[in-house]
Each structure stands twice: as C-alpha cells, then as structure tokens.
C-alpha cells in the first residue's frame, strides 16, 4: 500500500524544505513529492521534529571483517602494516561456516541501517568451504549474504569477486583458499547468480576482479568484457598500497592504473576502490574515462594506507563513492568528513575541497555518500524526487550533536557534526525498517552475532 512520510524538513533540490511529504508507491519508488498542506488519501507517517535525507549507499563492504574489529589493534596481533594485518583477517575468514557468514552479515547490515544506509555493495570473496573445497551450490555464501540483507531490509549489489592467485610469482596462500576460483568457474558461477537474481531492484550482481595482484591481466580482460556485454558494474581494488604498485611494475612494467588505462579497462561503469597512490597522469586517465573512485577513509586510516588527494581528483571532475570496507567503523558521515579532514592534516589548511567547481563542500560530500555511491553500483537512489527510489533516513532535529540548527545551516551541521545516534528512522523501498531508533530484529541479530564471535575467538 502506498505510504506518505511527512517531516518538518526534507532535503530536496539541494536544500532543506519545510512542509513537504514523500509519497512512496507500491513499487518502492517515490510516486510524488507533496507540497505544503497538500491532501492525500493515503496513510501518513508523521516524523515530527525530524528531517529526512536521502539514504546513504555503502559502495564497498566486506561483511565478515566485522569479526576482527578491535582485534588487530596491537602489533603483536595485526603487525604494523596492511600485509601483516591480513593474517588475522584470514584466520577469521577460515573459521566461519555458511550459517556464521549469514549471522555476521546481518550484524554488519544492522549497523549500517543504524547509520542511515539503505543500499550496500558487498565485495564478496568467500566462495568455498572452510577446507577449500566447493559447496554443492558455489553461490551458497553469496546467497546467504543476500538473504542477510533482505532480512535486515537493505538493498544489495552483490559484487562477486574473482580471486585467482596470491600474487605475482607467489605460491597459493592457505589463508586465501576460500577465495580461489578458476577463471571458467568464476564466470559460470557469476552467470548462474545473475540469472537467479533476474531484474530485481533489491538485489543485483556486479563483478569484482579483486585486484591486479589477484587476477592476471588476461582473466581481468575476460571478466570486464563479460560484464560490459551485460551492462554490469565492475569494481576492483587498485593502488591501495605501494607494495601493490611495485609488484605490478615487476610483472607488467606499469602501475595498476596505467595498466588498466593502457588496456581499455577504465570506464564509467568501473569503480576503483582506494586509488590512493596515483599520479597526475593517472588521475587524468580516470577523468577521461569517467571512472569512479570509491574511497574508504575510516579503513584507510586504520590500515595506514595513505591519503588520496581528493581535491586534485575532484578538480578533474572524477566521481567519488564511499565504502565501510573492513568495518573498522560504520559511519558514512565519518568517511565523508575524513576525505576532507585528511587533506587538512596533510596540507595544514582548512576547507580544502570547498568551492571546487563552485560547489558547496557539504553538498558535495553528501552527494558522494548518497547518489555518487549509488551510481557506482549501477543504481539511481540518493536523490529524493518523483520516480527515484523511496530510500531515506530521518534525523532528530533536537539531538545534541546538531542543537541550534536552522534549515539554512543544517546541512553542514549534519555532514560535519551529526552523531549516529541522531538517526532515528530508515525507510527502504518505501518500507519503514528502522523506527524511532529500533529495528525489530536487533535483539536476535546481536545475540546470534555474539555467539559466532565467541565461537571464532574462543570467548
């Protein structure tokens, strides 16, 4: 049944407007934006004292890594760089069975909902059983992830990862045995999943060659060609670590971004995750091909990856998305802030990204976290307008973190100051999945997650 959502303020056409309402249709899209005092025959949900914003889109997530939050924050366990951090991550990956994967995903997705997220791109590379053997259904774990998203209420782009090797001239790594698939296996399994998902707007397929180190060039070209024939989004890690650049130079005589550009593998439907260590000429190549960068600042600072020059990229018109990646922290606004704040620390200046292309910085960062991230997943959410997905969240205008707000200064207060606790309601596909700070399955989800966590870590 169509449902009307009315709030004190709604973010429409780049500003907060009073006395408006959104009519969500049976198709999960906004049928109409109702004007002041416009009457309606449909049921009305009044979000009094609240403001509505478009839902966040998390373009890069590894749900199972929620298990290692806090457990790698010593050198004894996680070492002092990205490469040593991977070892405890592998240990967690090897200890979860198919049911555990579902429960951990639900916990991660619940936390995303609590942070105002309505769609997630799950960069999924757990394919095989714990002993490295195949499941009877090679898409079992992918389907469990999708089922977890459905249970919690999120839309999901299942970015099915190709992972063929440990790296150039490296022997297979036992910690990665659940990731590996042969090239022909990968395409067959991806095709089967795509057929099963069909034309759904709540769960769809994207392809994800993990990285240059994990997927040889020939297979990478085959995967991208396969995806382009089907108009699917393509996501891959690139230029996250300097060691990755050095290995690519040894194998191909080019850096990852140079290699992708040289072989025509950059495009508007392609998203490079991280893309931190890139040159000016590589940024030019990304701009010329309209390739998206998915930045994951809360993970990148945790792993010591480095700082992307987002101002240089933005000046070239490169589009951005955000992802929670390793789940160190799940807060889209924190990722948005850090994209700017990292530059302030590096440049010793304030408001580095403000005014680029004459766009207000707060509007730009919100756009990256909503419509920009949705575009990277091949979806059209992130804008509240007739015909767009009815995906949005509401905030408490009386919350202490934004006290003293007015409609004119609310946006920068939200982007740079809102505490996650101020997010009170989330609507996805027109359905009210998180109401007044409560999700109906929260107790069950948290309890099941705690049981898995105890099993994995022996607590």
C-alpha positions as CSV (number, residue, x, y, z in Angstrom):
1,X,0.0,0.0,0.0
2,X,1.3,3.5,-0.8
3,X,2.6,5.4,2.2
4,X,3.1,9.1,2.9
5,X,6.1,10.2,5.0
6,X,5.9,13.8,6.3
7,X,8.6,15.5,8.3
8,X,9.5,19.0,9.5
9,X,12.2,19.3,6.8
10,X,13.0,17.3,3.7
11,X,16.2,17.6,1.7
12,X,15.0,18.4,-1.8
13,X,16.9,20.0,-4.7
14,X,20.0,20.7,-2.6
15,X,18.2,22.3,0.4
16,X,16.0,21.5,3.4
17,X,12.4,22.5,2.7
18,X,9.6,22.6,5.2
19,X,6.1,21.3,5.0
20,X,6.7,18.7,2.4
21,X,6.0,15.0,2.2
22,X,7.1,11.9,0.2
23,X,4.5,9.5,-1.3
24,X,6.1,6.1,-1.6
25,X,4.4,3.8,-4.1
26,X,3.9,0.1,-4.2
27,X,6.9,-0.2,-6.5
28,X,9.3,1.1,-3.8
29,X,9.8,4.4,-5.5
30,X,8.7,7.9,-4.8
31,X,5.4,8.5,-6.6
32,X,5.2,12.2,-5.7
33,X,6.6,14.9,-3.6
34,X,3.7,16.5,-1.8
35,X,3.6,20.3,-1.3
36,X,2.7,22.2,1.8
37,X,-0.6,21.1,3.2
38,X,-1.4,19.0,0.1
39,X,-4.0,16.5,1.0
40,X,-3.7,12.8,0.4
41,X,-5.9,9.8,0.7
42,X,-3.0,7.5,1.7
43,X,-1.9,6.6,5.2
44,X,0.6,9.2,6.7
45,X,3.6,8.6,8.9
46,X,4.4,11.8,10.7
47,X,8.1,12.2,11.6
48,X,7.6,15.2,13.8
49,X,10.6,17.1,15.0
50,X,12.7,15.3,12.3
51,X,14.3,15.9,8.9
52,X,14.5,13.5,6.0
53,X,17.6,13.0,3.9
54,X,18.4,10.5,1.1
55,X,19.7,7.2,2.3
56,X,23.4,6.5,2.3
57,X,24.9,4.0,-0.1
58,X,27.8,1.9,1.1
59,X,29.7,1.0,-2.1
60,X,32.4,-1.2,-0.7
61,X,31.8,-3.7,2.2
62,X,33.4,-6.9,3.4
63,X,30.9,-8.1,6.0
64,X,32.9,-10.9,7.5
65,X,35.7,-8.5,8.5
66,X,33.3,-7.1,11.2
67,X,34.6,-10.0,13.2
68,X,38.1,-8.6,13.5
69,X,37.1,-5.1,14.7
70,X,39.3,-4.2,17.7
71,X,41.3,-7.5,17.5
72,X,44.2,-6.2,15.3
73,X,45.0,-3.0,17.1
74,X,48.3,-4.2,18.5
75,X,51.5,-5.0,16.6
76,X,51.6,-8.4,18.3
77,X,48.3,-9.4,16.5
78,X,48.0,-7.2,13.5
79,X,51.6,-6.2,12.8
80,X,52.3,-2.7,11.7
81,X,51.1,-2.6,8.0
82,X,48.4,-3.8,5.6
83,X,50.2,-7.0,4.7
84,X,50.6,-8.3,8.3
85,X,47.0,-7.2,9.1
86,X,45.8,-9.6,6.5
87,X,46.9,-12.7,8.5
88,X,44.3,-12.3,11.4
89,X,41.8,-11.4,8.7
90,X,42.4,-14.7,7.0
91,X,42.1,-16.5,10.3
92,X,38.6,-15.1,10.8
93,X,37.7,-16.0,7.2
94,X,38.6,-19.6,7.8
95,X,36.7,-20.0,11.0
96,X,33.2,-19.1,9.8
97,X,30.8,-21.7,8.3
98,X,27.9,-20.9,6.0
99,X,25.5,-20.1,8.8
100,X,28.1,-17.9,10.5
101,X,28.5,-15.9,7.3
102,X,24.8,-15.1,7.4
103,X,24.8,-14.1,11.0
104,X,27.8,-11.9,10.7
105,X,26.4,-10.2,7.6
106,X,23.2,-9.5,9.4
107,X,25.1,-7.8,12.3
108,X,27.1,-5.7,9.9
109,X,24.0,-4.7,7.9
110,X,22.1,-3.9,11.0
111,X,24.8,-1.5,12.0
112,X,24.7,0.0,8.5
113,X,21.0,0.6,8.8
114,X,21.5,2.3,12.2
115,X,23.9,4.7,10.4
116,X,21.3,5.6,7.7
117,X,22.4,3.2,5.0
118,X,19.8,1.9,2.5
119,X,21.9,0.1,-0.1
120,X,25.2,-1.8,0.2
121,X,27.7,-3.1,-2.3
122,X,29.1,-6.3,-0.8
123,X,32.6,-7.1,-2.3
124,X,32.2,-10.8,-1.7
125,X,35.1,-13.2,-2.0
126,X,34.2,-16.0,0.4
127,X,33.2,-18.7,-2.1
128,X,34.4,-22.1,-0.9
129,X,34.0,-24.2,2.2
130,X,36.4,-24.0,5.1
131,X,38.6,-26.7,3.8
132,X,38.9,-25.0,0.4
133,X,36.6,-27.4,-1.3
134,X,33.5,-26.4,-3.3
135,X,30.0,-26.2,-1.9
136,X,27.3,-28.1,-3.8
137,X,26.0,-24.7,-4.7
138,X,29.0,-22.5,-5.5
139,X,26.9,-19.4,-4.8
140,X,25.8,-20.6,-1.3
141,X,27.7,-17.9,0.6
142,X,26.7,-15.2,-1.8
143,X,23.1,-16.1,-1.4
144,X,23.5,-16.1,2.4
145,X,24.8,-12.6,2.2
146,X,21.9,-11.5,0.0
147,X,19.4,-13.2,2.4
148,X,21.0,-11.3,5.3
149,X,20.5,-8.0,3.5
150,X,16.9,-8.9,2.8
151,X,16.3,-9.9,6.4
152,X,17.6,-6.6,7.7
153,X,15.8,-4.6,4.9
154,X,18.7,-3.4,2.8
155,X,19.1,-3.3,-1.0
156,X,22.3,-5.1,-2.1
157,X,24.6,-5.2,-5.0
158,X,26.5,-8.5,-4.7
159,X,29.9,-7.7,-6.2
160,X,31.1,-11.2,-6.8
161,X,34.9,-11.3,-6.5
162,X,37.3,-13.1,-8.8
163,X,40.4,-14.2,-6.9
164,X,42.7,-16.5,-8.9
165,X,46.1,-16.2,-7.2
166,X,48.1,-14.9,-4.2
167,X,50.1,-12.5,-6.3
168,X,52.8,-12.4,-9.0
169,X,55.3,-15.2,-8.5
170,X,53.7,-16.2,-5.2
171,X,52.6,-19.6,-4.1
172,X,48.9,-20.1,-3.1
173,X,48.2,-18.8,0.4
174,X,46.4,-21.2,2.7
175,X,44.5,-18.2,4.2
176,X,43.0,-17.5,0.8
177,X,41.8,-21.0,0.0
178,X,38.1,-19.9,0.3
179,X,38.6,-17.2,-2.2
180,X,40.1,-19.0,-5.2
181,X,38.2,-20.0,-8.3
182,X,39.4,-20.9,-11.7
183,X,38.6,-18.4,-14.5
184,X,36.0,-20.7,-16.0
185,X,34.4,-21.4,-12.6
186,X,34.2,-17.7,-11.8
187,X,32.2,-16.7,-15.0
188,X,29.9,-19.8,-14.8
189,X,29.1,-19.1,-11.1
190,X,28.6,-15.3,-11.8
191,X,26.3,-16.1,-14.7
192,X,24.2,-18.5,-12.6
193,X,23.8,-15.9,-9.8
194,X,22.9,-13.2,-12.3
195,X,20.2,-15.4,-13.8
196,X,18.8,-16.2,-10.4
197,X,18.7,-12.6,-9.3
198,X,17.0,-11.6,-12.6
199,X,15.9,-7.9,-12.8
200,X,15.5,-7.3,-9.1
201,X,15.9,-3.8,-7.7
202,X,16.6,-5.1,-4.3
203,X,19.5,-7.5,-5.1
204,X,21.6,-7.4,-8.2
205,X,25.0,-8.6,-9.5
206,X,28.2,-6.7,-10.1
207,X,31.6,-8.2,-11.0
208,X,34.7,-7.6,-9.0
209,X,38.1,-8.8,-10.2
210,X,39.8,-8.4,-6.8
211,X,43.0,-6.6,-7.9
212,X,45.8,-6.8,-10.3
213,X,47.8,-8.9,-7.9
214,X,44.9,-11.5,-7.5
215,X,43.7,-11.6,-11.1
216,X,46.1,-11.9,-14.1
217,X,45.6,-9.5,-16.9
218,X,44.1,-12.0,-19.4
219,X,41.4,-13.1,-17.0
220,X,40.8,-9.5,-16.0
221,X,40.1,-8.6,-19.6
222,X,37.7,-11.5,-20.0
223,X,35.8,-10.5,-16.9
224,X,35.5,-6.9,-17.9
225,X,34.3,-7.9,-21.4
226,X,31.7,-10.3,-19.9
227,X,30.4,-7.5,-17.6
228,X,30.2,-4.9,-20.3
229,X,28.2,-7.3,-22.5
230,X,25.6,-7.4,-19.7
231,X,25.9,-3.7,-18.6
232,X,27.1,-4.7,-15.1
233,X,29.1,-2.6,-12.7
234,X,32.8,-3.5,-12.3
235,X,34.6,-2.9,-9.1
236,X,38.2,-3.7,-8.2
237,X,40.9,-2.7,-5.7
238,X,43.7,-0.5,-7.2
239,X,46.6,1.5,-5.9
240,X,45.9,1.0,-2.2
241,X,49.4,0.1,-1.2
242,X,52.8,1.0,-2.6
243,X,53.8,-2.7,-2.4
244,X,51.0,-3.4,-4.9
245,X,52.4,-0.8,-7.3
246,X,55.9,-2.4,-7.1
247,X,54.6,-5.9,-7.8
248,X,52.6,-4.7,-10.8
249,X,55.7,-2.9,-12.2
250,X,57.7,-6.1,-11.9
251,X,55.1,-8.1,-13.7
252,X,53.8,-5.7,-16.3
253,X,56.1,-2.7,-16.4
254,X,53.2,-0.5,-15.4
255,X,51.4,0.6,-12.3
256,X,47.9,-0.8,-11.8
257,X,46.1,2.3,-13.1
258,X,48.5,2.7,-16.0
259,X,47.8,-0.9,-16.9
260,X,44.1,-0.6,-16.7
261,X,44.2,2.6,-18.9
262,X,46.5,1.0,-21.4
263,X,44.2,-2.0,-21.9
264,X,40.9,0.0,-22.1
265,X,39.7,-1.3,-18.8
266,X,38.6,2.0,-17.3
267,X,35.1,3.2,-17.9
268,X,32.0,4.9,-16.4
269,X,30.7,1.6,-15.1
270,X,34.1,0.9,-13.4
271,X,34.9,1.8,-9.9
272,X,38.4,1.6,-8.5
273,X,38.5,1.1,-4.7
274,X,41.0,3.3,-2.8
275,X,43.1,4.6,-5.8
276,X,45.3,6.4,-3.3
277,X,48.8,6.2,-4.8
278,X,48.1,7.7,-8.3
279,X,49.9,10.2,-10.4
280,X,48.5,13.3,-12.1
281,X,48.5,11.5,-15.4
282,X,46.7,8.6,-13.9
283,X,44.1,10.9,-12.5
284,X,43.7,12.4,-16.0
285,X,43.0,8.9,-17.3
286,X,40.4,8.3,-14.7
287,X,38.7,11.6,-15.5
288,X,38.8,11.0,-19.3
289,X,37.1,7.6,-18.9
290,X,34.7,8.8,-16.1
291,X,35.9,6.1,-13.8
292,X,34.7,6.3,-10.2
293,X,36.9,6.2,-7.1
294,X,35.5,4.5,-4.1
295,X,37.2,5.9,-1.1
296,X,37.2,4.2,2.3
297,X,38.7,6.7,4.7
298,X,38.0,5.0,8.0
299,X,39.6,1.8,6.8
300,X,42.4,3.6,5.0
301,X,43.4,5.5,8.2
302,X,43.2,2.3,10.2
303,X,45.5,0.4,7.9
304,X,47.9,3.2,7.3
305,X,47.2,3.1,3.5
306,X,47.9,6.7,2.8
307,X,45.9,9.8,1.8
308,X,44.2,10.2,-1.5
309,X,44.4,13.7,-3.0
310,X,40.7,14.1,-3.3
311,X,41.0,17.8,-4.1
312,X,43.1,17.0,-7.2
313,X,40.7,14.3,-8.3
314,X,37.6,16.4,-7.7
315,X,39.1,19.3,-9.6
316,X,39.3,17.0,-12.6
317,X,35.6,16.0,-12.2
318,X,36.3,12.5,-11.0
319,X,33.3,11.0,-9.3
320,X,33.5,9.5,-5.8
321,X,31.8,6.9,-3.8
322,X,32.3,5.8,-0.1
323,X,32.6,2.4,1.5
324,X,33.0,1.0,5.0
325,X,35.4,-1.7,3.7
326,X,36.8,-3.6,6.7
327,X,34.0,-2.4,9.1
328,X,36.5,-0.7,11.5
329,X,33.8,1.9,11.8
330,X,30.4,2.0,10.1
331,X,29.5,5.7,9.7
332,X,29.1,7.1,6.2
333,X,29.4,10.7,7.5
334,X,32.7,9.9,9.2
335,X,34.0,8.7,5.8
336,X,32.7,11.8,4.2
337,X,34.4,14.1,6.8
338,X,37.7,12.2,6.6
339,X,38.0,12.6,2.9
340,X,38.3,16.4,3.6
341,X,39.9,16.2,7.1
342,X,42.9,14.0,5.9
343,X,43.7,16.7,3.4
344,X,43.5,19.4,6.1
345,X,46.1,17.5,8.1
346,X,48.3,16.9,5.1
347,X,48.1,20.5,3.7
348,X,47.8,22.3,7.0
349,X,44.8,24.2,5.6
350,X,41.1,24.2,6.1
351,X,38.2,23.7,3.7
352,X,40.5,22.2,1.1
353,X,37.6,20.8,-1.1
354,X,35.3,23.7,-0.7
355,X,34.3,25.7,-3.8
356,X,35.8,23.2,-6.3
357,X,33.6,23.6,-9.4
358,X,31.8,26.3,-7.4
359,X,30.1,23.5,-5.4
360,X,29.5,23.8,-1.7
361,X,31.7,21.2,0.2
362,X,28.9,19.9,2.4
363,X,26.6,19.3,-0.6
364,X,29.5,17.6,-2.4
365,X,30.3,15.2,0.4
366,X,26.7,14.3,0.9
367,X,26.3,13.6,-2.8
368,X,29.3,11.3,-2.8
369,X,27.8,9.3,0.1
370,X,24.4,9.0,-1.5
371,X,23.9,9.4,-5.3
372,X,27.6,9.1,-6.1
373,X,27.9,5.8,-4.3
374,X,24.6,4.6,-5.8
375,X,25.9,5.4,-9.3
376,X,29.0,3.2,-8.7
377,X,26.7,0.3,-8.0
378,X,24.5,0.9,-11.1
379,X,21.6,2.2,-9.1
380,X,19.7,5.6,-9.1
381,X,19.0,6.2,-5.4
382,X,20.4,9.1,-3.5
383,X,18.1,11.8,-4.7
384,X,14.6,12.5,-3.2
385,X,12.4,13.1,-6.2
386,X,9.4,11.6,-8.1
387,X,10.4,8.4,-9.8
388,X,13.5,7.8,-7.6
389,X,13.8,5.0,-5.0
390,X,11.9,5.6,-1.8
391,X,15.1,5.2,0.3
392,X,15.8,7.7,3.0
393,X,16.5,8.3,6.7
394,X,15.3,10.7,9.3
395,X,17.3,12.6,12.0
396,X,16.1,14.1,15.3
397,X,16.3,17.8,15.0
398,X,16.6,18.1,18.7
399,X,19.7,15.9,19.0
400,X,22.5,17.5,21.0
401,X,25.0,17.0,18.1
402,X,23.1,19.4,15.9
403,X,21.5,21.6,18.5
404,X,20.9,25.2,17.3
405,X,20.3,24.2,13.7
406,X,18.1,26.0,11.2
407,X,17.1,24.9,7.7
408,X,19.9,27.2,6.3
409,X,22.8,25.7,8.3
410,X,21.5,22.2,8.9
411,X,23.4,20.5,6.1
412,X,27.0,21.4,7.2
413,X,25.9,20.6,10.8
414,X,24.9,17.1,9.6
415,X,27.9,16.5,7.4
416,X,30.5,17.7,9.9
417,X,28.8,17.2,13.3
418,X,25.9,14.7,13.3
419,X,26.3,11.9,15.8
420,X,25.0,8.5,14.6
421,X,22.6,8.3,17.5
422,X,20.6,11.2,15.9
423,X,19.5,8.9,13.1
424,X,16.1,7.7,14.2
425,X,14.3,6.2,11.2
426,X,15.2,4.4,8.0
427,X,12.9,3.7,5.0
428,X,13.9,1.4,2.2
429,X,11.7,0.6,-0.8
430,X,9.1,2.7,0.9
431,X,9.1,0.4,4.0
432,X,9.9,1.7,7.4
433,X,12.6,-0.8,8.5
434,X,14.1,1.3,11.4
435,X,11.6,3.2,13.6
436,X,12.4,5.6,16.4
437,X,15.9,4.1,16.9
438,X,14.7,0.5,16.9
439,X,15.0,-2.4,14.5
440,X,12.5,-5.3,15.1
441,X,15.2,-8.0,14.7
442,X,18.0,-6.2,16.6
443,X,18.0,-8.4,19.7
444,X,18.0,-11.6,17.7
445,X,20.7,-10.4,15.3
446,X,23.1,-9.2,18.0
447,X,22.6,-12.4,20.0
448,X,23.4,-14.6,17.1
449,X,26.4,-12.5,16.2
450,X,27.8,-12.7,19.7
451,X,27.6,-16.5,19.5
452,X,29.6,-16.5,16.3
453,X,32.1,-14.1,17.7
454,X,32.6,-16.3,20.7
455,X,33.0,-19.4,18.5
456,X,35.6,-17.7,16.3
457,X,37.7,-16.2,19.0
458,X,37.1,-18.7,21.8
459,X,35.4,-16.2,24.1
